[in-house]
Amino acid sequence: MTRWKRSRFVLSVLIILAISVDLFSGNFNFEPGSSYGISSKAYVLRSGKPMLLLRNICSMIDANIVWDKKNKEILCTKGIIEIKLSIGSKNIYVNGKQKSMDSEVVISNGKTLVPLSFPWKDMNIGVSWNGNKKLLSINKGPIIFFGDSITEGFKLKKYFSLSGLINKGVSGNTTADALKRVNEIITKKPDKVFIMLGTNDIWGVIDTKVTIDNYNDIITKIRTACPYADIVIQSVLPMGLSAFKRNPLASSKSIDGLNLRLKDIAKDYDLKFVDIGILLKDKNGNMDAKYTSDGVHIKSNAYSIWSEKIKKMVH
């Protein structure tokens, strides 16, 4: 091969590589409530139109994907929303209801690509395309922490490098109080809800059945209004000996019993259950004194442990 031909060959390869990189690059804004970050490889330009890389974006919004190779079908789920799609088809099914996109689902270089008209809104995801700037923007709902004074004291910005986090903890709230203000959560159209409630029910010796009924109602209301939302139930935290001295009617036994019921609820609704309390107990099963100031409320070292436990779920 002559030097001239060799140079032309190298130049051609470089041009092809440059084109390939351009297809899979471009600016991409991901916004949970507000700007979150910039990434790449979120879309492919085909005939000047963006086709979104389904797996990449679903990973960013915490949606699950199940691939049926035999039937060339994909099931995408978030919350209780199920979206079923087929390779080569414009038809798509959202919880069994047929919808149509403006172009087919395709596979390119082993990647599943879907058009902008994919029903992102059913998962409470806003997707927009700026052709002039070649900018793909994705917007999703906030992440809400719902609870009592223990949640209220959780300084979210200190522990998580995310915008779009909302603290809806209110001091003194029982599960009944929280149920009365659940609309505060619903109107925010949350992407995720982390719930920690029950401490004041234990303190007030409220019947466990009442607490569980309230939990069921809270979950049902959120799921009905926001079927796309991921709900995480967090355990009721243990109490220390100083708390039991002030209120002999509260006990570690009642807290542990309630947490077992909450774990069952999570299983019944197919929700995540996170046991934060076990990380804060001493050898006797009570709140370790180093984590609490009064036997009920927790110190910053306990919040650090809590935030570390759920960090991957939040980000």
BELBEL-V806325 format. One record per backbone hydrogen bond with DSSP energy under -1.0 kcal/mol. CO is the residue of the C=O (numbers start at 1). NH is the residue of the N-H. E is the energy in kcal/mol with one decimal. If there is no record, write none. Layout:
BEGIN
co-><CO/CO>
nh-><NH/NH>
e-><E/E>
END
This chain:
BEGIN
co-><2/3/4/5/6/7/8/9/10/11/12/13/14/15/16/17/18/19/20/24/27/28/29/30/30/31/31/37/42/44/46/49/51/52/53/54/55/56/57/58/64/66/68/72/73/74/75/76/77/78/81/82/83/84/85/86/89/90/92/93/94/97/99/105/106/108/111/112/113/114/115/118/120/120/121/126/128/130/130/135/136/137/138/139/140/142/142/143/144/145/146/147/148/149/151/154/155/156/160/164/166/168/170/174/175/176/179/181/182/182/183/185/186/191/192/193/194/195/198/199/200/201/202/207/208/209/210/211/212/213/214/215/216/217/218/219/220/221/222/226/227/230/231/232/233/239/240/241/242/243/247/251/252/253/254/255/256/257/258/259/260/261/262/263/264/265/266/272/274/274/276/277/280/282/286/288/289/291/295/297/299/300/301/302/303/304/305/306/310/311>
nh-><6/7/8/9/10/11/12/13/14/15/16/17/18/19/20/21/22/23/24/41/136/39/138/36/37/33/140/30/53/51/49/46/44/114/57/58/59/60/61/63/77/75/73/87/68/85/66/83/64/81/78/95/76/93/74/89/105/101/99/84/97/94/92/88/113/111/108/54/106/52/118/120/123/125/124/139/137/134/135/130/29/128/31/126/33/191/192/166/194/168/196/170/152/153/154/156/158/160/162/143/145/147/173/178/179/180/182/184/185/186/187/188/189/230/144/232/146/234/202/203/204/206/205/211/212/213/214/215/216/217/218/219/220/221/222/223/224/225/226/229/80/193/272/195/274/287/244/245/246/247/250/255/256/257/258/259/260/261/262/263/264/265/266/267/268/269/271/233/235/276/279/280/288/285/282/291/292/299/240/293/303/304/305/306/307/308/309/310/314/315>
e-><-2.9/-2.3/-2.4/-2.5/-2.4/-2.5/-2.4/-2.3/-2.3/-2.3/-2.5/-2.6/-2.5/-2.5/-2.4/-2.5/-2.2/-1.9/-1.1/-1.4/-2.0/-1.2/-2.7/-1.9/-1.0/-1.4/-2.7/-1.8/-2.0/-2.9/-1.8/-3.2/-2.8/-2.3/-2.2/-2.7/-2.0/-1.4/-1.6/-3.0/-2.5/-2.8/-1.9/-2.2/-3.2/-2.4/-2.5/-3.2/-2.8/-2.3/-2.0/-3.3/-3.2/-2.5/-2.8/-1.8/-1.4/-2.2/-3.3/-2.9/-1.9/-2.9/-2.6/-3.4/-3.4/-2.0/-2.5/-2.2/-2.0/-3.2/-1.8/-3.0/-1.9/-2.0/-2.0/-3.0/-2.7/-1.2/-1.9/-2.7/-2.7/-2.4/-3.4/-3.5/-1.7/-2.8/-1.2/-2.8/-3.1/-3.4/-2.3/-2.0/-2.6/-1.8/-2.1/-1.6/-1.1/-2.4/-1.4/-2.8/-2.7/-1.1/-1.8/-2.2/-2.1/-1.4/-1.1/-1.7/-1.1/-1.9/-2.4/-1.1/-1.8/-2.5/-2.6/-3.2/-3.1/-2.9/-2.4/-2.3/-1.9/-2.9/-1.3/-1.9/-2.7/-2.5/-2.3/-2.2/-2.6/-2.1/-2.5/-2.7/-2.5/-2.4/-2.2/-2.8/-2.5/-2.0/-3.0/-1.9/-3.5/-2.5/-1.0/-3.1/-2.6/-2.4/-1.6/-1.8/-1.2/-2.0/-1.7/-1.7/-2.8/-2.2/-2.1/-2.3/-1.8/-1.5/-2.3/-2.2/-1.7/-2.2/-2.4/-1.8/-2.6/-2.3/-3.6/-2.6/-2.4/-1.2/-1.4/-2.0/-3.0/-1.8/-2.9/-2.3/-1.0/-2.7/-2.6/-1.2/-1.8/-2.1/-1.4/-2.6/-2.9/-2.0/-1.9/-1.5/-1.8/-2.6>
END
